[in-house]
Amino acid sequence: MIVFGVLAPGEKIKVSELAAELDVSMTPLREALKVLDKENLVELTANRGARVTEISVSSTRDLFEVVSNLEALAAKLAALRITKVELDALEALHVRMKVCHNEGNMAAYFDLNREVHDLVVDAAKNNDLATVRTRLSFQVDRARALSSITSEHRDRSIEDHEALLDALRKRDSEAAQNIWQVHLERAGNECCRIVALWNDQEGPIEAKINGRA
């Protein structure tokens, strides 16, 4: 709900209402909020309850400076270490992702996109890299959902994924690293643009992006 903006940045979380909506008791929900607080997605304040963490351009830029270099390194290592089974799985995910993009199925597109990025990290076979990336996963998912709002950005992402697959097939580690670096930097720039619109204006984010706000 936070990742896809159902609960907006800065919004106060009405715990009792959310528990009823999710059909869970208060105790597990409070525990979940504590986890989200540690992941910097929720702010818990004594006597003031829970609030969704605000998104800023500077924090988004900081995040992608780390993630773009981290995942680019993963792509470089994956080109050297990926197995045929993993490469086949990556290609299958990409085919399904293209279908979802063409059909406008955003939720499925986002899930498959996340699986693609996760599989590239897994294929790098570097435990320390994977551990650091996991610690940022919730923040990355939230940012990636923002950057995927426009169809133009998704078009470019599909092209990047195809270029990466080609580099992985050829075991071209330098090309894989450069493609994924540019891909993540572009996602970061797009996310910063959308966050700036979100913070500067009122109204639905889709309307702002399409110039209707």
Secondary structure as UniProt FT lines:
FT   TURN            2..5
FT   TURN            9..10
FT   STRAND          12..13
FT   HELIX           15..22
FT   HELIX           26..38
FT   TURN            39..40
FT   STRAND          42..45
FT   TURN            46..48
FT   STRAND          49..52
FT   HELIX           57..81
FT   HELIX           84..103
FT   HELIX           106..124
FT   HELIX           127..135
FT   HELIX           137..147
FT   HELIX           151..169
FT   TURN            170..171
FT   HELIX           173..200
FT   HELIX           205..209
FT   TURN            210..211
//
